Each structure stands twice: as structure tokens, then as C-alpha cells.
Amino acid sequence: MTVCSTAFTTLAKAQAKALGHPDLPLVVIPHPFGLRRREEVCAMAQSCVDEIARLVTREGKP
């Protein structure tokens, strides 16, 4: 699994494919990330937790 921002989704997919993992799951967060306040970053992280847990435990795997 890879976590990336919206600005790097295309690059993440291309890299995964080039490295032999075309179906590597992506968790995408809004871009830009570095300019956000701490509270915003915490909210973004919280919104991703369920998706990351699902992917890590492979509940989402076909």
C-alpha cells in the first residue's frame, strides 16, 4: 500500500506498475499536505484510518 497526495497519484500508479505491482492499493489524501495546519492534518489522517486498516487486513482484496 502507498499513501500519497492527489498531486502524485499518477506517479504512484506508474511507479507501482514499473516495479511489478500494478494493483498496489493507494490511499490518496488531498494536496498540498505540507501547508496545512496541525488540526487539518489530524483530520486528514483520521479520515484515512479506516481505508488503511481495511487494506492492511486485506478485507478489500478480491
Residue frames as a rotation matrix with the C-alpha (Angstrom) as fourth column:
MET 1
0.585 0.811 0.000 0.00
0.811 -0.585 0.000 0.00
0.000 0.000 -1.000 0.00
THR 2
-0.651 -0.717 0.248 1.07
0.717 -0.689 -0.110 3.53
0.250 0.106 0.963 -0.73
VAL 3
0.429 0.687 -0.586 -0.23
0.763 -0.623 -0.172 6.75
-0.483 -0.373 -0.792 0.78
CYS 4
-0.696 -0.645 0.317 0.16
0.714 -0.572 0.403 9.75
-0.078 0.507 0.858 -1.48
SER 5
-0.338 0.571 -0.748 -1.41
-0.017 -0.799 -0.601 13.10
-0.941 -0.191 0.280 -2.19
THR 6
0.635 0.732 0.247 -3.65
0.264 0.094 -0.960 13.82
-0.725 0.675 -0.134 -5.17
ALA 7
0.607 -0.455 -0.651 -0.76
-0.730 -0.643 -0.231 15.51
-0.314 0.615 -0.723 -6.98
PHE 8
-0.434 -0.900 -0.048 1.24
-0.876 0.409 0.257 12.27
-0.212 0.153 -0.965 -7.02
THR 9
0.318 0.652 0.688 -1.44
-0.429 0.746 -0.509 9.68
-0.845 -0.134 0.517 -7.80
THR 10
0.925 0.023 -0.379 -0.40
-0.372 0.260 -0.891 9.25
0.078 0.965 0.249 -11.44
LEU 11
0.014 -0.997 -0.073 3.26
-0.830 0.030 -0.557 8.93
0.558 0.069 -0.827 -10.46
ALA 12
-0.299 -0.085 0.950 2.45
-0.808 0.552 -0.205 6.43
-0.507 -0.829 -0.234 -7.70
LYS 13
0.694 0.620 0.367 0.49
-0.295 0.709 -0.641 4.24
-0.657 0.337 0.675 -10.11
ALA 14
0.766 -0.461 -0.449 3.26
-0.476 0.063 -0.877 4.41
0.433 0.885 -0.172 -12.72
GLN 15
-0.251 -0.901 0.355 5.96
-0.926 0.115 -0.360 3.53
0.284 -0.419 -0.863 -10.17
ALA 16
0.010 0.331 0.944 3.92
-0.635 0.731 -0.250 0.63
-0.773 -0.597 0.217 -8.79
LYS 17
0.931 0.366 -0.003 3.42
-0.213 0.534 -0.818 -0.73
-0.298 0.762 0.575 -12.31
ALA 18
0.488 -0.823 -0.290 7.10
-0.634 -0.106 -0.766 -0.24
0.600 0.558 -0.573 -13.22
LEU 19
-0.452 -0.680 0.577 8.13
-0.888 0.285 -0.360 -2.13
0.081 -0.675 -0.733 -10.08
GLY 20
-0.783 0.119 -0.611 5.82
-0.109 0.940 0.324 -5.04
0.613 0.320 -0.723 -10.89
HIS 21
-0.739 0.560 -0.374 2.92
0.586 0.261 -0.767 -4.17
-0.332 -0.786 -0.521 -8.58
PRO 22
-0.839 0.374 0.395 0.24
0.085 -0.626 0.775 -2.69
0.538 0.684 0.493 -10.85
ASP 23
0.167 0.972 -0.165 -2.53
0.313 0.107 0.944 -3.48
0.935 -0.210 -0.287 -8.35
LEU 24
-0.702 -0.483 -0.524 -0.80
0.653 -0.140 -0.745 -1.88
0.286 -0.865 0.413 -5.37
PRO 25
0.377 0.917 -0.134 -3.53
0.896 -0.324 0.302 -0.15
0.234 -0.234 -0.944 -3.35
LEU 26
-0.678 -0.517 0.522 -3.33
0.395 -0.856 -0.334 3.63
0.620 -0.020 0.785 -2.96
VAL 27
0.264 0.670 -0.694 -4.72
0.938 -0.346 0.022 5.77
-0.225 -0.657 -0.719 -0.20
VAL 28
-0.350 -0.349 0.869 -4.97
0.704 -0.710 -0.002 9.29
0.618 0.612 0.494 -1.55
ILE 29
0.037 0.282 -0.959 -5.00
0.836 -0.535 -0.125 12.44
-0.548 -0.797 -0.256 0.58
PRO 30
0.901 0.365 0.234 -5.66
0.433 -0.744 -0.509 16.00
-0.012 0.560 -0.828 -0.62
HIS 31
-0.208 -0.968 0.138 -2.76
0.977 -0.211 -0.009 18.08
0.038 0.133 0.990 -1.90
PRO 32
-0.102 -0.993 -0.052 -0.96
-0.270 0.078 -0.960 20.17
0.957 -0.084 -0.276 -0.71
PHE 33
0.538 0.233 -0.810 -0.20
0.570 0.608 0.554 18.48
0.621 -0.759 0.194 2.57
GLY 34
-0.291 -0.858 -0.423 2.72
0.905 -0.104 -0.412 20.49
0.309 -0.503 0.807 3.93
LEU 35
-0.780 -0.016 0.626 0.90
0.014 -1.000 -0.008 23.80
0.626 0.002 0.780 4.09
ARG 36
0.218 0.968 -0.123 -1.96
0.097 0.104 0.990 22.58
0.971 -0.227 -0.071 6.29
ARG 37
-0.047 -0.128 0.991 -2.44
-0.909 -0.406 -0.096 23.36
0.414 -0.905 -0.098 9.96
ARG 38
-0.906 -0.395 0.151 -1.93
-0.416 0.770 -0.485 20.60
0.075 -0.502 -0.862 12.51
GLU 39
-0.329 0.870 0.367 -5.68
-0.395 0.226 -0.890 20.25
-0.858 -0.438 0.269 13.06
GLU 40
0.456 0.472 -0.754 -6.25
-0.867 0.041 -0.497 19.78
-0.204 0.880 0.428 9.33
VAL 41
-0.384 -0.690 -0.613 -3.52
-0.745 0.624 -0.235 17.15
0.545 0.367 -0.754 9.12
CYS 42
-0.869 0.116 0.480 -5.06
-0.312 0.623 -0.717 15.27
-0.383 -0.773 -0.506 12.05
ALA 43
0.136 0.991 -0.021 -8.48
-0.553 0.058 -0.831 15.34
-0.822 0.124 0.555 10.37
MET 44
0.292 -0.107 -0.950 -6.98
-0.926 0.217 -0.309 14.09
0.239 0.970 -0.035 7.10
ALA 45
-0.758 -0.633 -0.154 -5.20
-0.553 0.750 -0.362 11.25
0.345 -0.190 -0.919 8.89
GLN 46
-0.597 0.610 0.520 -8.36
-0.337 0.398 -0.853 10.30
-0.728 -0.685 -0.032 10.77
SER 47
0.379 0.803 -0.461 -10.31
-0.767 -0.006 -0.641 10.16
-0.517 0.596 0.614 7.51
CYS 48
0.081 -0.453 -0.888 -7.78
-0.845 0.441 -0.302 7.66
0.529 0.775 -0.347 6.08
VAL 49
-0.518 -0.417 0.747 -7.56
-0.815 0.506 -0.283 5.30
-0.260 -0.755 -0.601 9.06
ASP 50
0.294 0.715 0.635 -10.44
-0.424 0.693 -0.583 3.03
-0.857 -0.098 0.507 8.08
GLU 51
0.878 0.002 -0.479 -9.23
-0.469 0.208 -0.858 2.68
0.098 0.978 0.184 4.49
ILE 52
-0.114 -0.990 -0.086 -5.67
-0.865 0.141 -0.481 1.90
0.488 0.020 -0.873 5.61
ALA 53
-0.407 0.019 0.913 -6.90
-0.702 0.633 -0.326 -0.67
-0.584 -0.774 -0.244 8.14
ARG 54
0.673 0.718 0.176 -9.10
-0.394 0.550 -0.736 -2.31
-0.626 0.426 0.653 5.50
LEU 55
0.697 -0.456 -0.554 -6.21
-0.561 0.135 -0.817 -2.56
0.447 0.880 -0.162 3.06
VAL 56
-0.331 -0.877 0.347 -3.71
-0.910 0.200 -0.363 -3.78
0.249 -0.436 -0.865 5.65
THR 57
-0.365 0.263 0.893 -6.03
-0.506 0.749 -0.428 -6.54
-0.782 -0.608 -0.140 6.79
ARG 58
-0.983 -0.128 -0.132 -6.87
-0.171 0.383 0.908 -7.32
-0.066 0.915 -0.398 3.14
GLU 59
-0.306 0.944 0.124 -10.62
0.279 0.213 -0.937 -7.02
-0.910 -0.252 -0.328 3.67
GLY 60
0.358 0.458 -0.814 -10.75
-0.527 -0.620 -0.581 -5.17
-0.771 0.637 0.020 0.39
LYS 61
-0.687 -0.682 -0.252 -8.83
-0.606 0.345 0.717 -7.79
-0.401 0.645 -0.650 -1.59
PRO 62
0.167 0.798 -0.579 -10.96
-0.976 0.218 0.019 -9.57
0.142 0.562 0.815 -4.23
